[in-house]
Amino acid sequence: MFDFTGRNAVVTGGAKGIGEATVRRFAADNAAGVAILDIEDSNALARELDPSGGKVLPIRCDITDRNAVQSAFQEVYDTFGRVDFMINNAGIARDGQFHTLSDDEWDIVQSVNVQGAYNCTRQVINRMRDQEFGRIVLFSSIGTYGVAGQSFYSASKGALFTLTKNLAREQTRKGITVNCVIPGPIDTDLLAYVHETARKNSGNPNYKPPDLPTGQPRDVASLICFLCTDEAYYINGARIDINGGAQ
């Protein structure tokens, strides 16, 4: 367990999956405040973790909408006063062979995965620089190593993979670290979608997904939270695989 007393976190896509596990871990580790930014309703999760209503802040927000993001972060800062950890977890996939997917599918994947991470990080970076402390976590994917049918998704995750190193280099003297986690197969709705799409695209009714080790959301949450500790201050610009040896 870590001790995040006095620290505040924002987790996008925090209503379920890895994001939910991360919110739960921050709450369990005594974070002063955790804001959940998600297009889905996270009120029930917030009430479960914080019946008093003072520490877990659920905000319904489309992170592709800059005005909505600006309003959401205004609420976060009005409530908590500062943001110490920015966890850019929200993401979507549209799987299929490159030549079969549409322009709209490309646009929505890039908009959520890349533009959404930009919109949120943009809201905290200058304040983190002023307070000379911050932890920013971006998410790439095992798909960036090359997976048939994931060109759109992997392109977006590759952008975040690259952004990590450059943004980290810019903040080296400001007490801010920027790191990228690269999950492999994790037991989430997204993995179920990937498997189902692969089955449909295979044309084989007996299709079975690759027999790869599958992790749990809490496994990734543990890594994310470690990267937010004071002890992890020298881990900066890292791109860390967490896949049980699948890649």
Legacy VTK file of the C-alpha trace (Angstrom):
# vtk DataFile Version 3.0
C-alpha trace
ASCII
DATASET POLYDATA
POINTS 247 float
0.000 0.000 0.000
1.091 3.555 -0.715
0.303 6.737 1.211
-1.138 9.552 -0.890
-2.172 11.758 2.001
-2.531 15.339 0.771
-2.397 14.356 -2.913
-5.189 14.654 -5.468
-5.705 12.597 -8.613
-7.719 12.842 -11.799
-8.502 9.571 -13.584
-10.130 9.622 -17.004
-12.219 6.618 -17.948
-12.483 5.929 -14.228
-15.954 4.391 -14.256
-14.799 0.873 -15.119
-11.867 -1.371 -16.010
-8.352 -0.176 -15.320
-9.611 3.303 -14.536
-12.012 2.052 -11.874
-9.299 -0.125 -10.332
-7.009 2.909 -10.205
-9.668 5.076 -8.555
-10.226 2.341 -5.973
-6.505 2.078 -5.295
-6.069 5.838 -4.838
-9.021 5.897 -2.450
-7.661 2.937 -0.487
-4.239 4.583 -0.299
-5.573 7.722 1.394
-5.593 10.142 -1.530
-7.042 13.461 -0.411
-9.213 13.582 -3.502
-9.924 11.574 -6.645
-11.849 12.994 -9.587
-13.407 10.558 -12.048
-13.813 11.951 -15.561
-15.881 9.617 -17.687
-18.538 9.829 -20.347
-20.361 7.168 -18.325
-22.011 7.704 -14.962
-19.650 7.127 -12.021
-21.889 8.394 -9.222
-22.515 4.944 -7.764
-18.777 4.234 -7.611
-18.150 7.579 -5.927
-20.847 6.931 -3.298
-19.475 3.454 -2.626
-15.934 4.675 -2.068
-16.795 7.935 -0.329
-20.243 8.063 1.303
-19.403 11.457 2.797
-19.048 12.930 -0.692
-15.912 14.932 -0.001
-13.110 12.864 -1.493
-14.332 11.195 -4.696
-15.687 13.566 -7.313
-17.640 12.040 -10.233
-17.798 14.238 -13.332
-19.644 13.252 -16.495
-17.338 14.504 -19.242
-16.614 13.911 -22.906
-12.849 14.371 -22.982
-12.889 15.086 -26.720
-14.794 18.328 -26.005
-12.303 20.992 -24.918
-14.960 23.216 -23.386
-16.356 20.315 -21.391
-12.866 19.378 -20.222
-12.133 22.959 -19.188
-15.349 23.069 -17.166
-14.594 19.703 -15.580
-11.160 20.778 -14.446
-12.514 24.041 -13.112
-14.760 21.924 -10.896
-11.798 19.766 -9.881
-9.663 22.752 -8.914
-12.575 24.463 -7.149
-13.122 21.287 -5.114
-9.583 20.051 -4.428
-7.410 23.110 -4.998
-4.705 21.249 -6.908
-4.042 18.177 -9.054
-0.988 16.056 -8.345
-1.663 13.005 -10.522
-3.107 13.056 -14.041
-4.007 9.538 -15.176
-4.985 9.539 -18.856
-6.673 6.156 -18.915
-9.714 6.772 -21.143
-9.548 5.077 -24.516
-11.545 3.293 -27.186
-10.799 0.887 -30.000
-12.217 0.271 -33.454
-10.683 -2.960 -34.660
-10.588 -4.306 -38.186
-8.334 -4.430 -41.221
-7.151 -0.964 -42.224
-8.853 -1.091 -45.627
-12.230 -2.021 -44.141
-12.569 0.743 -41.552
-14.096 4.155 -42.118
-12.797 7.691 -41.823
-15.243 8.277 -38.976
-13.802 5.331 -37.065
-10.300 6.727 -37.508
-11.434 10.143 -36.308
-13.159 8.925 -33.152
-10.247 6.717 -32.085
-7.720 9.522 -32.505
-10.078 12.020 -30.902
-10.601 10.027 -27.714
-7.197 8.431 -27.324
-4.905 11.252 -28.429
-6.912 14.466 -28.346
-8.571 13.470 -25.084
-5.222 12.890 -23.387
-3.995 16.222 -24.758
-7.074 18.104 -23.552
-6.726 16.806 -20.001
-2.964 17.098 -19.723
-3.169 20.643 -21.063
-5.406 21.565 -18.128
-2.869 20.485 -15.483
0.602 20.995 -16.939
1.119 24.668 -16.120
-0.266 24.326 -12.620
1.986 21.336 -12.026
4.910 23.421 -13.226
3.946 26.201 -10.816
3.678 23.811 -7.860
6.843 21.997 -9.022
5.279 18.592 -8.598
3.214 16.311 -10.760
2.798 12.806 -12.059
1.357 12.271 -15.536
0.594 8.780 -16.794
-0.254 8.025 -20.415
-1.385 4.700 -21.840
0.034 2.911 -24.840
-0.745 -0.683 -25.811
0.821 -4.002 -26.674
-0.783 -3.380 -30.070
2.007 -0.934 -30.915
4.281 -3.954 -31.403
2.154 -5.003 -34.356
-1.241 -6.692 -34.220
-3.336 -7.378 -37.307
-6.631 -5.512 -37.159
-5.510 -2.830 -34.713
-3.923 -0.233 -36.983
-6.245 2.604 -35.925
-5.998 1.870 -32.213
-2.271 1.225 -32.299
-1.591 4.421 -34.230
-3.238 6.423 -31.474
-1.375 4.533 -28.777
1.898 4.977 -30.650
1.352 8.737 -30.550
1.081 8.605 -26.764
4.128 6.333 -26.622
6.107 9.078 -28.391
4.548 11.975 -26.495
5.696 10.435 -23.223
9.389 10.767 -23.973
9.163 14.297 -25.346
6.910 15.687 -22.636
9.045 14.095 -19.936
12.171 15.736 -21.338
10.512 19.153 -21.164
9.598 18.805 -17.467
12.820 17.391 -16.037
13.555 20.432 -13.857
10.013 20.985 -12.663
9.436 17.987 -10.395
7.058 16.442 -12.927
7.364 12.920 -14.274
5.641 11.653 -17.403
5.479 7.917 -17.904
3.663 5.508 -20.175
2.233 2.126 -19.210
1.826 -0.459 -21.948
-0.717 -3.066 -20.861
-1.036 -6.417 -22.519
-4.234 -8.463 -22.338
-6.179 -7.211 -19.312
-9.570 -8.594 -18.274
-11.713 -5.614 -19.290
-14.595 -4.810 -21.614
-12.038 -3.576 -24.146
-10.322 -6.967 -24.277
-13.703 -8.665 -24.713
-14.409 -6.301 -27.619
-11.039 -7.098 -29.217
-11.645 -10.840 -28.975
-15.192 -10.582 -30.325
-14.108 -8.396 -33.241
-11.266 -10.783 -34.076
-13.693 -13.701 -34.019
-16.093 -11.943 -36.412
-13.313 -10.865 -38.755
-11.813 -14.356 -38.848
-14.892 -15.877 -40.439
-14.213 -18.957 -38.343
-17.081 -19.918 -35.983
-14.589 -21.955 -33.959
-12.150 -19.081 -33.563
-10.363 -18.936 -30.246
-8.323 -15.938 -29.067
-4.568 -16.379 -28.583
-3.695 -18.220 -25.402
-1.909 -15.342 -23.691
-1.594 -14.600 -19.980
-4.386 -12.230 -18.951
-3.948 -9.718 -16.160
-6.472 -7.964 -13.956
-7.174 -4.217 -13.850
-5.765 -4.052 -10.330
-2.387 -5.223 -11.668
-2.117 -2.143 -13.858
-3.516 0.090 -11.106
-0.683 -0.985 -8.818
1.896 0.101 -11.388
0.139 3.406 -12.012
0.019 4.201 -8.318
3.669 3.309 -7.821
4.613 5.750 -10.584
2.792 8.436 -8.599
4.811 7.941 -5.424
7.687 10.117 -4.286
9.924 7.049 -4.519
9.358 6.923 -8.285
10.774 10.426 -8.843
13.660 9.103 -10.997
11.397 7.133 -13.312
10.672 9.662 -16.025
9.991 9.214 -19.715
9.701 5.461 -19.153
7.525 3.217 -21.259
6.736 0.211 -19.130
5.306 -3.070 -20.387
2.894 -4.868 -18.092
1.752 -7.970 -19.935
2.755 -11.101 -18.012
5.304 -11.984 -20.687
2.784 -11.898 -23.552
5.157 -9.786 -25.667
LINES 1 248
247 0 1 2 3 4 5 6 7 8 9 10 11 12 13 14 15 16 17 18 19 20 21 22 23 24 25 26 27 28 29 30 31 32 33 34 35 36 37 38 39 40 41 42 43 44 45 46 47 48 49 50 51 52 53 54 55 56 57 58 59 60 61 62 63 64 65 66 67 68 69 70 71 72 73 74 75 76 77 78 79 80 81 82 83 84 85 86 87 88 89 90 91 92 93 94 95 96 97 98 99 100 101 102 103 104 105 106 107 108 109 110 111 112 113 114 115 116 117 118 119 120 121 122 123 124 125 126 127 128 129 130 131 132 133 134 135 136 137 138 139 140 141 142 143 144 145 146 147 148 149 150 151 152 153 154 155 156 157 158 159 160 161 162 163 164 165 166 167 168 169 170 171 172 173 174 175 176 177 178 179 180 181 182 183 184 185 186 187 188 189 190 191 192 193 194 195 196 197 198 199 200 201 202 203 204 205 206 207 208 209 210 211 212 213 214 215 216 217 218 219 220 221 222 223 224 225 226 227 228 229 230 231 232 233 234 235 236 237 238 239 240 241 242 243 244 245 246
